[in-house]
Amino acid sequence: MTEVFKTDVNKKREMKSILTVLQHEFPNLKINFDLTDCDRILRVEGQGIAVEQIISRMRAQNHSCELLE
């Protein structure tokens, strides 16, 4: 399963910090960003993706994050 999120992350340093937090919180998921995309995509792959928890973690780090349909 793959979920794709639109974010406002635009710096590599921010991206690395967020990845560290998300990978620690969700170690069984493959998580990456595509900052070259106009929506600055956060892509999450794996089983049992907790969409609301991911959005909550992003917001806790002062970033917008919404699930793309």
C-alpha positions as CSV (number, residue, x, y, z in Angstrom):
1,M,0.0,0.0,0.0
2,T,1.2,3.5,-0.8
3,E,-0.1,6.8,0.5
4,V,0.9,10.2,-0.9
5,F,0.8,13.5,1.0
6,K,1.1,17.1,-0.1
7,T,3.4,19.1,2.2
8,D,5.0,22.5,2.6
9,V,8.5,21.1,3.2
10,N,11.0,22.9,0.9
11,K,14.4,22.5,2.4
12,K,16.6,19.4,2.5
13,R,17.5,20.1,6.2
14,E,13.8,20.1,7.1
15,M,13.2,17.0,5.1
16,K,16.1,15.1,6.9
17,S,14.8,16.1,10.3
18,I,11.2,15.0,9.5
19,L,12.4,11.7,8.0
20,T,14.3,11.0,11.2
21,V,11.2,11.5,13.3
22,L,8.9,9.6,11.0
23,Q,11.2,6.7,10.5
24,H,11.7,6.4,14.2
25,E,7.9,6.5,14.8
26,F,7.1,4.2,11.9
27,P,10.1,1.8,11.4
28,N,8.2,-0.7,9.3
29,L,7.3,1.9,6.6
30,K,9.4,3.1,3.6
31,I,9.2,7.0,3.7
32,N,10.6,9.5,1.3
33,F,10.1,13.0,-0.1
34,D,10.0,14.4,-3.6
35,L,10.8,18.1,-3.1
36,T,11.0,18.6,-6.9
37,D,7.3,18.0,-7.2
38,C,5.1,21.1,-7.0
39,D,3.2,19.5,-4.1
40,R,6.5,18.5,-2.3
41,I,5.3,15.0,-2.0
42,L,5.7,12.8,1.1
43,R,5.4,9.1,0.0
44,V,4.8,6.4,2.5
45,E,4.8,2.7,1.6
46,G,4.0,-0.4,3.6
47,Q,1.3,-2.1,5.5
48,G,-0.9,-0.4,8.2
49,I,-0.1,3.2,7.3
50,A,-1.5,5.4,10.0
51,V,-2.5,8.4,7.9
52,E,-3.8,10.6,10.8
53,Q,-0.7,9.9,12.9
54,I,1.6,10.9,10.0
55,I,-0.4,14.1,9.5
56,S,-0.3,14.8,13.2
57,R,3.5,14.3,13.4
58,M,4.0,16.6,10.5
59,R,1.9,19.3,12.1
60,A,3.7,18.9,15.4
61,Q,6.8,19.9,13.4
62,N,5.0,23.0,12.1
63,H,4.4,21.7,8.6
64,S,1.3,21.3,6.6
65,C,0.4,17.8,5.4
66,E,-2.7,16.5,3.6
67,L,-3.5,13.2,2.0
68,L,-3.7,13.4,-1.8
69,E,-6.6,11.4,-3.2
